[in-house]
Amino acid sequence: MGSEEFGMAPNSLRYEVSFVPAERSVKGPLRQTTLFGFGQRSLPKLAKAATEPESAASASSSASKSASNIRRVHGSGSKKKRKSKAGDEDRAETDVVLSIKPEFTKLISERKKKHEYRKYGLKDSVVRLWLYETPPTSAITYVMQTTRPKVPGEVNDSTGIGNDDFDAGLKQSKYGCPVTGLYRLKTPLTTPELKERFEIAVPQGWRYATKRLVEEVMLEDMEK
């Protein structure tokens, strides 16, 4: 068919041939060039690469849990030991060093004060009170023998100073240590001697005496 039949110039035939569709100019079938096949081949590698961080994180988490379980197992078997107070093994629970004002020591020595009243109670095992007089004396001057502390209503003795008020509940003190005996030290034990010789710090209220004090300072060497 000539180009004249379509009303086209002779030279335009070259352009018609140049723009023939690809399927008419290619001898064989076209190859598929989509990414479908490429994606199928690449996905396993990508999936493996993506799962590797998760596997590493999972392994790290498992290792951390295992270490935690090991620590928990070992920790559960160990028990904390109770820390004993310093000097517990050296204290004498039958003897107490008691701070007292000099004027009250004087009343006790004159047999006018027959109970030493306190807000706190001592153990029934306490049988001796080492009376440490506060300043200006600052020394142990007497050892008072005693028994179980009494409570309001148990004294029933109007001859002693403070007894009636205690029984009536008018005192702040809730316990009364009876004076059953009194010994005076020939040489008072001063604050430095108590610390250096017997390892006893001056108490604000009371503290247990050391065994060394009880063993070395005998009642037989005191004045009754």
Disulfide bonds with the S-S distance in Angstrom:
none
